[in-house]
């Protein structure tokens, strides 16, 4: 219980110190498994249609995640109905099997680039859907239960202007 409280306070401190963070949501997988049929949908309500933002996919995993890469399909549905679908691949471990990202012990946090310089030019609700499309080498069928995924989500940050104060 004490460790969980310390972890929560540490995460809260990190988030509260990030002045560029605009929005962040995630969904936890209580059993540490992401079912191939489960595609979380996040509602994004942008407040500024002029500002540019950077978007990230955030994932926490543990040692049960047995892969060096992560393959995702991200679908962004705009308020006026346009849909943009991206197939994403992220390196999750070194060739030696050491997980990338930050963390210690059994939990690793990954902040993965999704889109740079995004403008939410349409007013209204955007929908971001994330689903994994992991497969074993040589297999056509997807992995039904992706072990070791504790949660998945996104974050939106103000675009950092390099070279300015």
N, C-alpha and C positions, 0 to 999 in steps of 0.2 A: 504494500500500500504506500509506504514511504517513498519507494523508488518511482512509482507511478506519479505521485504528487510532484516530485523533483523533476521528472521528465516533462510534465505538463507546464510547470512554471518556467522551465528552460525554453520550451517552445513558445510560450506566451511572450517571454522577454525578447526572443529573436524576432517574432512577428511585430511586436510593438516598436522595435528599433528600426524597422524598415520603413523609412519615410516615403519611399517610392511606391509602396504597395497600395493599389487601388481597390482590388477585389480578389478574393480567394475563396474557393469552395472545394470540398473533397467528400468522398464517400468511403467509409471504412468497410472492409470485408471481415466480419467478425471471426470467421473460421480461417482467415489467411489464404483464402482461395478465391480467385476471380473466375467465375463460370463464363464460358464462351458465349452463352446466351444473354448474359447480363451486360447491358450497355448503358451505363449511367448517363443521364441527361442533366446538364447544368443550365439554369436560367441565368443569363447575364443581362443586367439592366444598366447600360452605360449612362453616365451622367453628362458626358462631354462628347459632342460629335465632331469637335475640331482637333483636339489633342491627339497625339500619336502615342501608342502604348506598345510595350513588349509583352508577349504572352508566353507562358510556360506551362508544361505539363509537370505536375508534381506527383511522385510516387514514392511510397515507403515500402521497402521489402525486407525480408529476413533471409536467413541461410537456406530456407526451403526453396527459394527461387533458384532453380538449377540451370539457368541459361546465361550466356554471355551477352545476348542482345535481347531487345524488346521490340516487338512489332505491334503497332497500333494503327487503327483507322480513326481519324478525328473528322467529325462532320460538323461544320458550322452552318446553322440555318439562320439567315438574316430575317429581320422583321417583315420585309416585303416578299419573302418566299424564296429568294435565291439560296442555293445550297452549294457550299464549297467543301469538297471531300479531299483529305490528304492521307496518304499512306506514309507512316512515319517509322523510322528505324533508329533505335538508340543503343549505343554501346553501354552495357551495364557492368561489365567486368573486364579486367585485364586478361591477356592470354594465360597468365598464371592462375586465374580464378579468383583474384582479389576484387571484391566489389568496389565499384566507383561510387561517387557520391559522398556525403558526409554521414558520419555515424560512428558508433563504437558498439562493441558487443555484438548483438544479434540484429540490430535494426539500422538500416541505411536509408537516408533521405536523398532523393534525386530531384534536382530542378533541371528539367530538360527543355531546351528551346522548342517553342511551337511556332510562333510567328513574331517577326520583328517589324516595328513601325506600323502597327495596326491602327486604323482609324475606324471608329464605329460611326460611320456617316449617316446611317439610317436611325431615326429615333424609334424606340420600341424595344421589345425583348428579343435577344439573340439566344439561340439554343446550341449548346456544345454537347455533342454526343461522343463518348470515347468507348472503344471496344478493342479488346486484344485479338490479334489474328496470329497467335503463336502456333507453330507446327513443329513436329520433330522432323529432323532431316530425312528426306525421302518419303515423307508421308503427305498425302493429300488432305487428310482430315485434320482439323484443328484440335488443339489440346483442350479437352472438355473442361478440366479444372486446372487453372494456372496456379500452382502452389507458390506460397511465399510472398504474395502481394497483400500487404496490410491495408493500404488505401491508395486511391487514385483521385486526382483532381487537377485543378488549374489555378494559376494566379495571373493577375494582370498588374503590370507595373508601369509607372510613368516612364516614358522613354528618356534615358539619360543622354543628355547632349554632351558629347565628348569635346573637351577643349574649352568648355565654358565653366564659369564659377557659379 
